[in-house]
Structures are given as C-alpha cells and as structure tokens.
Amino acid sequence: MLEHVNDPWVKQAKAQGYRSRAAFKLEEINQKDMLIRRGSWVADLGSAPGAWSQYARKMGAHLVALDILPMAPIPGVQFIQGDFTEQVTLDALSATLKNQQLDLVMSDMAPNISGVSSVDQARSLYLCELALDFAKGWLKPDGSFLVKVFQGVGFPEYLVAMRGVFEQVISRKPKASRDRSSEVYLLGKMLRR
C-alpha cells in the first residue's frame, strides 16, 4: 500500500484527473505508435476504472468502453456493462457502432489475482486470447490491437498467435510499468486477411 501511495505515477494521475496510473502507459505507447487520432473509433475492453478511456477520449477518439464491472461515466464515452464474449453485449456494441468498424481495440485487462502464479498466468492469457478473437472480428483491415500480456508460461505461444493475425507485432514496456512487473504490451498492426 505504501508503494502505491508513494508512486510518482499515482500522484501524477491524481494531479491530472486520471482514474489510475495506467493512463500514462497508454500515453507513452500512443506517442510512439500514433494509435489514437481525432475521430478514430476505439473499443476499450475491460475498461474499468476508465483511465485508458479517459486518455483516448482526451485524444479525440470515439470511444466504446466495455467491462463486466461498473464504471463511473466519462463524458463522451459510451459504456456497455457486460461480458464482451456474450451476444447481448455484442448486440449492444453493434447498435452503438452502427456498422462502424474499429480503428483500435485495446485491452489492459487482468484477472482477479489468486496468488497462485500458474493459475493467474493461465487466466490472464485466456483474457488475452478472448481479446484477440474480439479484435479479429471488429477491427478495420488497417486497425490495431493493443493488449497487456504477462510474460511467462504460454507467452511465446500467444505471441505466435498474434503474429498469425497481424502483419506486424511490436512489444512495448512503458516507463509507468513497474520494473518488477512481467507485464508487456503487444501491439498488432494490419490484420492478415
């Protein structure tokens, strides 16, 4: 808890009105890769508490946030509470997008931590696989997919799976990621058709 309270990224997030320090991870990646432009269509999977949605909206994106957890409203962000693998949620997304394909699907999801590393890693990769399947179905051909992945068992196989879906896959480790964390962000560009 003390680490969190004294974290300079947490302090900066509070000062700038972001709901979490995660906004700075997306900001750094976006500055390098120019993923979010004014008018782009973006889906934020597992969006709560909403820092990524806040940042993307600030950049001028049309944003649809999806999460099974509730999320406090963000001006200009369409929020759909539900499981993005269930048809009722997908129907709500389809109605919101009105046949518009997405420029970016982003996912900073992580499972509830059990404390058993092998179980947590498997749950995390499962969420990443679900997000990848979602991206394949909703992205424009030149769209991008950004996903948080924890390195460990199954990571090399997931990387291969992403390379099978996208022409280019880039790995990013933002400065706002804690050094001891095994998280990296994989960015897929240009869907293989």
SULRAKA-V786715 format. One line per field, one symbol per residue. ss: DSSP state (@ for helix, = for strand, . for the rest). phi: phi as a letter, one per 20 degrees, with the letter a starting at -180 (. if undefined). psi: psi as a letter, one per 20 degrees, with the letter a starting at -180 (. if undefined). A space follows every 50 residues. Layout:
ss=???
phi=???
psi=???
//
This chain:
ss=.@@@@@.@@@@@@@@@.....@@@@@@@@@@@@.......=====..... @@@@@@@@...======.........=====.....@@@@@@@@@@@... .======.........@@@@@@@@@@@@@@@@@@@@@@============ ....@@@@@@@@@@@=======..........=========..
phi=.fgffefffffffffenefbfggfffgfffffdledcgnfdcddemffep fffgfffgenfecddcafefbfgcgndedderefeefffffffgffflme eeebdcbdfbfffenegfffffffffffffffggggedefgefccdcece fqgnfgffgfffffdcfccddccfffffgffefcddddcmffd
psi=ghgghiphhgghgghjjqirihhhggggghhhilhorpiqpppoplhpij ggggghghijqpppppqhqqpqqppipppooroiiqhhghghgghghljp rqhppqokqqrpphiohhgggggghggggghgggghiiqqhjrqpppppp qbpighhhggghhihqhppqppnqhipqhiqjqrppopqnpp.
//
